[in-house]
Amino acid sequence: MESWEFGRMLRHRRDGVAPETVGLSTGGHRRATGLRREELAALTGISADYLTRLEQGRATSPSAQVVEALARALRLSDADRELFYRLAGLTVPGVDVVPSRISPSVQRLLDRFANTPLAVYDAAMTLLVANAPYEALLGVNAKARGIERNAIWRNLVGPGTRTVMTAAEKAAFEAGIVAELRLTAARYPADRALRRLVRELAAQSPRFASLWESDEVTPRHDPARRKVIEHPTVGRITLDCDTLVVAGDDLRVMIYTAEPGTEDAERLALAIVLGTQTLVE
């Protein structure tokens, strides 16, 4: 790794990102011309101390996940992202691995829906980014690391979901997401991280292991559907959940909305206000 060059590029790009372009307030006196270290660390889910060591060339082996998160937060172009990976001593992810790159067009979608619950998942159903309203509504920790960012792990091993489902609906949902992962594994057979994910899920969840070994190959199909969310503070909220598939990048963008003027819209707004207040405290 060219640690000094990587750190220099990281510092330079951080100084060049205006806070408002990443949804941060610019109120008050700021000495930093761009993002503060603490701000970039919060955006990427790493510690400010680790970011400092990266910039100073004292941390020499950042993971691909860290480099991708930094590239995303810094709004790097494709060419700059490639250089960023190479300076980090990493191979730029190719077509044989599950894409985790959020394109500028998808990033603009995130920016424009800043007040609407929205998240982006990769083809393995691992969370790439979620905005604060999505965290507030679904109780998802967007700063979780490793396998805990995966939606299959969350539903079969972790804390579960706030979506209300009958036993039959839950069983069908679980079978569908595992079948979807099987299709993803078939599209990216050379992805070692994906194979490791499957092994870890099988080791932690007998339900996953049973479904993975079954002959079920029909993935879930709910690109647009009504969902009932059991929010711990405001109660049940009936919402439209639309899943937009970004075909070229193999991403899934999930957006939750309520019909304007309804009680559900009021409850959604309240859930977002309460949740985002808690997130910033």
KETORSE-812464 format. One record per residue (C-alpha): residue number from 1; x, y, z. Coordinates in steps of 0.25 Angstrom, whole numbers, plus 5000, padded with zeros to 4 digits. Layout:
BEGIN
@n = NUM x = X y = Y z = Z
...
This chain:
BEGIN
@n = 1 x = 5000 y = 5000 z = 5000
@n = 2 x = 5005 y = 5014 z = 4997
@n = 3 x = 5001 y = 5019 z = 5010
@n = 4 x = 5006 y = 5033 z = 5009
@n = 5 x = 5000 y = 5035 z = 4996
@n = 6 x = 4987 y = 5029 z = 5000
@n = 7 x = 4986 y = 5038 z = 5012
@n = 8 x = 4989 y = 5050 z = 5004
@n = 9 x = 4978 y = 5047 z = 4994
@n = 10 x = 4969 y = 5044 z = 5006
@n = 11 x = 4972 y = 5058 z = 5013
@n = 12 x = 4971 y = 5065 z = 5000
@n = 13 x = 4958 y = 5059 z = 4996
@n = 14 x = 4952 y = 5062 z = 5010
@n = 15 x = 4956 y = 5076 z = 5009
@n = 16 x = 4949 y = 5077 z = 4996
@n = 17 x = 4935 y = 5072 z = 5000
@n = 18 x = 4925 y = 5083 z = 5004
@n = 19 x = 4917 y = 5079 z = 5016
@n = 20 x = 4904 y = 5082 z = 5010
@n = 21 x = 4907 y = 5072 z = 4998
@n = 22 x = 4906 y = 5061 z = 5008
@n = 23 x = 4894 y = 5066 z = 5016
@n = 24 x = 4901 y = 5073 z = 5027
@n = 25 x = 4898 y = 5086 z = 5033
@n = 26 x = 4908 y = 5098 z = 5031
@n = 27 x = 4903 y = 5106 z = 5042
@n = 28 x = 4913 y = 5113 z = 5052
@n = 29 x = 4928 y = 5116 z = 5050
@n = 30 x = 4936 y = 5105 z = 5043
@n = 31 x = 4951 y = 5105 z = 5041
@n = 32 x = 4950 y = 5093 z = 5032
@n = 33 x = 4949 y = 5096 z = 5017
@n = 34 x = 4942 y = 5083 z = 5015
@n = 35 x = 4938 y = 5071 z = 5024
@n = 36 x = 4943 y = 5070 z = 5038
@n = 37 x = 4950 y = 5057 z = 5041
@n = 38 x = 4939 y = 5054 z = 5051
@n = 39 x = 4928 y = 5056 z = 5040
@n = 40 x = 4935 y = 5047 z = 5030
@n = 41 x = 4937 y = 5037 z = 5041
@n = 42 x = 4922 y = 5037 z = 5044
@n = 43 x = 4918 y = 5036 z = 5030
@n = 44 x = 4926 y = 5024 z = 5027
@n = 45 x = 4924 y = 5017 z = 5041
@n = 46 x = 4939 y = 5017 z = 5045
@n = 47 x = 4945 y = 5024 z = 5057
@n = 48 x = 4952 y = 5037 z = 5055
@n = 49 x = 4964 y = 5032 z = 5061
@n = 50 x = 4965 y = 5021 z = 5050
@n = 51 x = 4963 y = 5032 z = 5040
@n = 52 x = 4974 y = 5040 z = 5046
@n = 53 x = 4983 y = 5029 z = 5045
@n = 54 x = 4979 y = 5026 z = 5030
@n = 55 x = 4982 y = 5041 z = 5027
@n = 56 x = 4995 y = 5041 z = 5034
@n = 57 x = 5000 y = 5028 z = 5027
@n = 58 x = 5000 y = 5020 z = 5040
@n = 59 x = 4989 y = 5010 z = 5037
@n = 60 x = 4994 y = 5002 z = 5025
@n = 61 x = 4983 y = 4992 z = 5022
@n = 62 x = 4969 y = 4997 z = 5020
@n = 63 x = 4959 y = 4987 z = 5016
@n = 64 x = 4951 y = 4988 z = 5003
@n = 65 x = 4939 y = 4991 z = 5011
@n = 66 x = 4946 y = 5003 z = 5017
@n = 67 x = 4951 y = 5008 z = 5004
@n = 68 x = 4938 y = 5007 z = 4997
@n = 69 x = 4931 y = 5014 z = 5009
@n = 70 x = 4941 y = 5026 z = 5008
@n = 71 x = 4940 y = 5027 z = 4993
@n = 72 x = 4925 y = 5027 z = 4994
@n = 73 x = 4925 y = 5038 z = 5005
@n = 74 x = 4935 y = 5046 z = 4997
@n = 75 x = 4927 y = 5045 z = 4984
@n = 76 x = 4939 y = 5040 z = 4976
@n = 77 x = 4938 y = 5039 z = 4961
@n = 78 x = 4940 y = 5025 z = 4955
@n = 79 x = 4954 y = 5029 z = 4952
@n = 80 x = 4958 y = 5034 z = 4965
@n = 81 x = 4951 y = 5022 z = 4972
@n = 82 x = 4960 y = 5013 z = 4964
@n = 83 x = 4973 y = 5021 z = 4968
@n = 84 x = 4968 y = 5021 z = 4982
@n = 85 x = 4967 y = 5006 z = 4982
@n = 86 x = 4981 y = 5004 z = 4976
@n = 87 x = 4987 y = 5014 z = 4986
@n = 88 x = 4981 y = 5005 z = 4997
@n = 89 x = 4988 y = 4993 z = 4991
@n = 90 x = 4975 y = 4987 z = 4987
@n = 91 x = 4969 y = 4982 z = 4974
@n = 92 x = 4957 y = 4989 z = 4969
@n = 93 x = 4945 y = 4980 z = 4970
@n = 94 x = 4942 y = 4974 z = 4956
@n = 95 x = 4930 y = 4969 z = 4949
@n = 96 x = 4931 y = 4955 z = 4956
@n = 97 x = 4928 y = 4961 z = 4970
@n = 98 x = 4915 y = 4966 z = 4976
@n = 99 x = 4915 y = 4981 z = 4973
@n = 100 x = 4915 y = 4991 z = 4984
@n = 101 x = 4918 y = 5003 z = 4976
@n = 102 x = 4907 y = 5014 z = 4978
@n = 103 x = 4907 y = 5022 z = 4965
@n = 104 x = 4906 y = 5037 z = 4965
@n = 105 x = 4891 y = 5036 z = 4960
@n = 106 x = 4887 y = 5027 z = 4971
@n = 107 x = 4894 y = 5036 z = 4981
@n = 108 x = 4886 y = 5048 z = 4975
@n = 109 x = 4874 y = 5040 z = 4978
@n = 110 x = 4878 y = 5038 z = 4992
@n = 111 x = 4881 y = 5053 z = 4994
@n = 112 x = 4867 y = 5057 z = 4988
@n = 113 x = 4860 y = 5047 z = 4997
@n = 114 x = 4867 y = 5051 z = 5010
@n = 115 x = 4854 y = 5053 z = 5018
@n = 116 x = 4848 y = 5039 z = 5012
@n = 117 x = 4852 y = 5026 z = 5018
@n = 118 x = 4861 y = 5020 z = 5007
@n = 119 x = 4872 y = 5010 z = 5007
@n = 120 x = 4881 y = 5003 z = 4997
@n = 121 x = 4885 y = 4988 z = 4997
@n = 122 x = 4894 y = 4980 z = 4989
@n = 123 x = 4890 y = 4967 z = 4982
@n = 124 x = 4894 y = 4959 z = 4994
@n = 125 x = 4884 y = 4967 z = 5002
@n = 126 x = 4895 y = 4974 z = 5010
@n = 127 x = 4892 y = 4989 z = 5014
@n = 128 x = 4901 y = 4999 z = 5007
@n = 129 x = 4895 y = 5011 z = 5012
@n = 130 x = 4882 y = 5016 z = 5019
@n = 131 x = 4878 y = 5030 z = 5022
@n = 132 x = 4873 y = 5034 z = 5036
@n = 133 x = 4858 y = 5033 z = 5033
@n = 134 x = 4860 y = 5019 z = 5029
@n = 135 x = 4868 y = 5016 z = 5042
@n = 136 x = 4857 y = 5023 z = 5050
@n = 137 x = 4846 y = 5015 z = 5043
@n = 138 x = 4852 y = 5001 z = 5043
@n = 139 x = 4861 y = 5001 z = 5055
@n = 140 x = 4873 y = 4998 z = 5045
@n = 141 x = 4887 y = 5001 z = 5050
@n = 142 x = 4893 y = 5007 z = 5038
@n = 143 x = 4907 y = 5007 z = 5045
@n = 144 x = 4906 y = 4992 z = 5048
@n = 145 x = 4918 y = 4984 z = 5042
@n = 146 x = 4921 y = 4971 z = 5036
@n = 147 x = 4910 y = 4961 z = 5035
@n = 148 x = 4901 y = 4969 z = 5043
@n = 149 x = 4898 y = 4978 z = 5031
@n = 150 x = 4892 y = 4967 z = 5024
@n = 151 x = 4877 y = 4966 z = 5023
@n = 152 x = 4876 y = 4951 z = 5023
@n = 153 x = 4885 y = 4951 z = 5036
@n = 154 x = 4876 y = 4961 z = 5042
@n = 155 x = 4863 y = 4953 z = 5039
@n = 156 x = 4868 y = 4939 z = 5042
@n = 157 x = 4879 y = 4942 z = 5053
@n = 158 x = 4878 y = 4956 z = 5058
@n = 159 x = 4867 y = 4965 z = 5064
@n = 160 x = 4857 y = 4962 z = 5053
@n = 161 x = 4848 y = 4972 z = 5046
@n = 162 x = 4838 y = 4982 z = 5050
@n = 163 x = 4829 y = 4978 z = 5038
@n = 164 x = 4817 y = 4971 z = 5043
@n = 165 x = 4815 y = 4957 z = 5036
@n = 166 x = 4807 y = 4945 z = 5039
@n = 167 x = 4814 y = 4932 z = 5041
@n = 168 x = 4811 y = 4927 z = 5027
@n = 169 x = 4816 y = 4941 z = 5021
@n = 170 x = 4829 y = 4940 z = 5029
@n = 171 x = 4832 y = 4926 z = 5025
@n = 172 x = 4830 y = 4930 z = 5010
@n = 173 x = 4838 y = 4943 z = 5012
@n = 174 x = 4850 y = 4935 z = 5018
@n = 175 x = 4849 y = 4925 z = 5007
@n = 176 x = 4849 y = 4936 z = 4996
@n = 177 x = 4861 y = 4944 z = 5002
@n = 178 x = 4869 y = 4931 z = 5003
@n = 179 x = 4865 y = 4927 z = 4988
@n = 180 x = 4869 y = 4941 z = 4984
@n = 181 x = 4883 y = 4940 z = 4990
@n = 182 x = 4884 y = 4926 z = 4983
@n = 183 x = 4882 y = 4933 z = 4970
@n = 184 x = 4892 y = 4944 z = 4974
@n = 185 x = 4902 y = 4933 z = 4977
@n = 186 x = 4900 y = 4927 z = 4963
@n = 187 x = 4903 y = 4940 z = 4957
@n = 188 x = 4915 y = 4943 z = 4964
@n = 189 x = 4922 y = 4929 z = 4967
@n = 190 x = 4936 y = 4935 z = 4968
@n = 191 x = 4932 y = 4945 z = 4980
@n = 192 x = 4939 y = 4939 z = 4992
@n = 193 x = 4932 y = 4949 z = 5001
@n = 194 x = 4919 y = 4944 z = 4996
@n = 195 x = 4923 y = 4930 z = 4999
@n = 196 x = 4928 y = 4933 z = 5013
@n = 197 x = 4914 y = 4940 z = 5015
@n = 198 x = 4907 y = 4927 z = 5012
@n = 199 x = 4916 y = 4919 z = 5021
@n = 200 x = 4914 y = 4928 z = 5032
@n = 201 x = 4899 y = 4929 z = 5031
@n = 202 x = 4898 y = 4914 z = 5030
@n = 203 x = 4906 y = 4912 z = 5043
@n = 204 x = 4898 y = 4922 z = 5050
@n = 205 x = 4884 y = 4919 z = 5045
@n = 206 x = 4878 y = 4905 z = 5044
@n = 207 x = 4867 y = 4911 z = 5037
@n = 208 x = 4876 y = 4917 z = 5026
@n = 209 x = 4884 y = 4904 z = 5025
@n = 210 x = 4871 y = 4896 z = 5023
@n = 211 x = 4866 y = 4906 z = 5012
@n = 212 x = 4879 y = 4907 z = 5005
@n = 213 x = 4879 y = 4892 z = 5004
@n = 214 x = 4865 y = 4891 z = 4998
@n = 215 x = 4861 y = 4892 z = 4984
@n = 216 x = 4854 y = 4905 z = 4985
@n = 217 x = 4858 y = 4914 z = 4974
@n = 218 x = 4847 y = 4924 z = 4973
@n = 219 x = 4852 y = 4938 z = 4979
@n = 220 x = 4842 y = 4947 z = 4986
@n = 221 x = 4835 y = 4956 z = 4977
@n = 222 x = 4830 y = 4969 z = 4984
@n = 223 x = 4835 y = 4981 z = 4976
@n = 224 x = 4823 y = 4989 z = 4981
@n = 225 x = 4814 y = 4985 z = 4992
@n = 226 x = 4807 y = 4990 z = 5005
@n = 227 x = 4814 y = 4987 z = 5018
@n = 228 x = 4810 y = 4989 z = 5032
@n = 229 x = 4821 y = 4994 z = 5041
@n = 230 x = 4820 y = 4992 z = 5056
@n = 231 x = 4828 y = 5004 z = 5062
@n = 232 x = 4831 y = 5004 z = 5076
@n = 233 x = 4826 y = 5018 z = 5079
@n = 234 x = 4816 y = 5022 z = 5069
@n = 235 x = 4809 y = 5008 z = 5067
@n = 236 x = 4806 y = 5002 z = 5054
@n = 237 x = 4808 y = 5009 z = 5041
@n = 238 x = 4803 y = 5004 z = 5027
@n = 239 x = 4812 y = 5009 z = 5016
@n = 240 x = 4816 y = 5006 z = 5002
@n = 241 x = 4829 y = 5000 z = 5000
@n = 242 x = 4835 y = 5001 z = 4986
@n = 243 x = 4848 y = 4994 z = 4982
@n = 244 x = 4855 y = 5000 z = 4971
@n = 245 x = 4865 y = 4990 z = 4964
@n = 246 x = 4877 y = 4998 z = 4958
@n = 247 x = 4880 y = 4987 z = 4947
@n = 248 x = 4893 y = 4992 z = 4942
@n = 249 x = 4899 y = 4993 z = 4957
@n = 250 x = 4891 y = 4981 z = 4962
@n = 251 x = 4886 y = 4989 z = 4974
@n = 252 x = 4872 y = 4990 z = 4981
@n = 253 x = 4867 y = 5003 z = 4986
@n = 254 x = 4856 y = 5002 z = 4996
@n = 255 x = 4847 y = 5014 z = 4999
@n = 256 x = 4835 y = 5015 z = 5009
@n = 257 x = 4824 y = 5025 z = 5007
@n = 258 x = 4810 y = 5028 z = 5012
@n = 259 x = 4798 y = 5033 z = 5005
@n = 260 x = 4798 y = 5049 z = 5007
@n = 261 x = 4788 y = 5054 z = 5017
@n = 262 x = 4785 y = 5041 z = 5024
@n = 263 x = 4787 y = 5036 z = 5039
@n = 264 x = 4799 y = 5027 z = 5034
@n = 265 x = 4806 y = 5039 z = 5028
@n = 266 x = 4805 y = 5046 z = 5041
@n = 267 x = 4810 y = 5034 z = 5049
@n = 268 x = 4822 y = 5033 z = 5039
@n = 269 x = 4825 y = 5047 z = 5040
@n = 270 x = 4825 y = 5046 z = 5056
@n = 271 x = 4833 y = 5033 z = 5055
@n = 272 x = 4844 y = 5040 z = 5047
@n = 273 x = 4844 y = 5052 z = 5056
@n = 274 x = 4845 y = 5044 z = 5069
@n = 275 x = 4856 y = 5035 z = 5062
@n = 276 x = 4865 y = 5045 z = 5056
@n = 277 x = 4865 y = 5053 z = 5069
@n = 278 x = 4870 y = 5041 z = 5076
@n = 279 x = 4880 y = 5038 z = 5066
@n = 280 x = 4887 y = 5052 z = 5067
@n = 281 x = 4886 y = 5053 z = 5082
